[in-house]
Amino acid sequence: AAAAPAPRSVAMVGARGAGKTALARALRAGGGGGAWPPAAATLEGVGGGPATETKHSVEVLWPSSGGGAPRKQMLDVWEASPCELALHPARHFRERGRDAVIFVFRCANPEEVDELLDYWLNVARYHCVKETTFLLVGTHLDCLEQGAAAQFAA
């Protein structure tokens, strides 16, 4: 039998309260819809004392190249506190986010988008390899007025 592929590693970045943990929990619970049905999930704090980094491990169905049947793939989603991220950006982006970086922001707070794009995107680009995928995810869409929410959804 073929060896299992190495886990994909994804780093998450966002302000406190932006919804990083909720997004990771949704992934672990299968909240991503049919494309992300987890078969197994674990959560672990890394380091001693209060967790400054959290690893959410999820087994997902990953599309196969060439149109074959999806295969099981482990996905390690790393969430770091803002302090940990500021102190060790190379570790978070180069090691933890080697496959993708998810930037999470509250739609109702435009300053978070500015901070993510003006600062953290540049830091991530500096530390990540060129093949790294960057995703921008807006949360708290329900907190916007109806007209603004429709504009974001478009």
C-alpha positions in Angstrom: 0.0 0.0 0.0 1.2 3.5 -0.8 2.3 5.7 2.1 0.0 8.4 3.3 0.9 11.8 1.9 2.5 14.3 4.4 0.0 16.6 6.1 -0.7 19.9 4.3 0.2 22.8 6.6 -1.9 26.0 6.7 -1.3 29.1 8.9 -4.1 31.4 10.0 -3.7 35.1 10.6 -6.2 37.6 12.0 -7.0 40.0 14.8 -8.3 38.7 18.1 -12.0 37.9 17.8 -11.9 37.8 14.0 -13.1 34.2 13.9 -10.0 32.1 13.4 -10.9 29.5 16.0 -14.5 29.3 14.8 -13.3 28.8 11.2 -10.9 26.0 12.4 -13.7 24.4 14.4 -16.0 24.5 11.4 -13.4 22.7 9.3 -13.0 20.1 12.1 -16.8 19.7 12.2 -17.2 19.4 8.5 -18.6 22.9 8.1 -16.9 23.4 4.8 -19.6 21.5 3.0 -19.2 18.4 0.8 -15.6 19.2 -0.2 -14.4 19.0 3.4 -15.9 16.0 5.2 -13.4 15.3 8.0 -12.9 11.7 9.0 -11.0 12.5 12.1 -9.9 15.7 13.9 -7.7 16.5 16.8 -6.8 19.7 18.6 -3.6 20.4 20.5 -1.9 23.3 22.2 1.8 23.6 21.4 4.3 24.6 24.0 4.1 24.8 27.8 1.7 26.9 29.7 -1.1 28.8 28.0 -1.3 27.8 24.3 0.2 30.5 22.1 -0.2 28.3 19.1 -3.0 25.8 18.4 -2.9 23.1 15.8 -6.2 21.8 14.4 -5.6 18.6 12.6 -8.4 17.5 10.2 -8.6 14.6 7.7 -10.3 15.9 4.6 -11.1 14.6 1.1 -8.6 16.2 -1.3 -9.2 16.4 -5.0 -6.9 14.1 -7.0 -5.0 15.5 -9.9 -6.2 14.1 -13.3 -9.8 13.9 -12.2 -9.5 10.7 -10.1 -11.4 10.0 -7.0 -10.7 12.3 -4.0 -8.2 10.9 -1.5 -7.9 11.4 2.2 -5.4 14.1 3.2 -4.4 15.4 6.7 -4.6 19.1 7.0 -2.8 20.9 9.9 -4.3 24.3 10.5 -2.1 26.5 12.7 -3.5 29.3 14.7 -1.2 31.7 16.6 -1.8 34.4 19.1 -1.0 37.9 17.8 1.9 38.1 20.2 3.3 34.8 19.0 2.9 35.9 15.4 4.7 39.2 16.1 7.6 37.4 17.9 8.1 34.5 15.5 6.7 35.4 12.0 9.2 33.2 10.2 8.1 30.0 12.1 4.4 30.7 11.6 4.7 31.5 7.9 7.6 29.5 6.7 7.0 26.3 8.7 3.4 26.4 9.7 2.0 28.0 6.5 4.1 26.2 3.9 1.1 25.2 1.8 -1.4 28.1 2.5 -2.1 31.1 4.7 -5.6 32.1 5.6 -6.1 35.8 6.5 -9.3 36.1 8.6 -11.0 39.4 9.2 -14.4 40.8 10.4 -16.4 42.2 7.6 -17.8 44.8 9.9 -14.3 46.2 10.8 -12.5 47.6 7.7 -9.5 48.4 9.8 -8.8 44.7 10.1 -8.7 44.3 6.3 -6.2 47.3 6.1 -4.0 45.7 8.8 -4.0 42.3 7.1 -3.2 43.6 3.7 -0.9 46.5 4.6 1.2 44.6 7.1 0.6 40.8 7.5 0.3 40.0 3.8 3.8 41.6 3.2 5.2 39.7 6.2 3.8 36.5 4.9 5.1 37.1 1.4 8.5 37.7 2.8 8.6 34.5 4.8 6.6 32.1 2.6 7.8 30.2 -0.4 6.4 31.4 -3.8 4.1 28.4 -4.1 2.2 29.3 -1.0 -1.5 30.0 -1.5 -3.1 33.0 0.2 -6.8 33.1 1.1 -8.8 36.1 2.5 -11.8 35.0 4.5 -14.4 37.5 5.8 -16.4 36.6 8.9 -19.2 38.2 10.9 -21.1 39.0 7.7 -24.3 38.9 9.7 -23.1 42.0 11.6 -23.3 44.2 8.5 -26.3 46.2 7.4 -28.2 44.3 4.7 -27.0 46.5 1.8 -23.3 46.2 2.9 -23.6 42.5 3.3 -25.0 42.1 -0.2 -22.0 44.1 -1.5 -19.5 41.9 0.3 -21.3 38.7 -1.0 -21.2 39.9 -4.6 
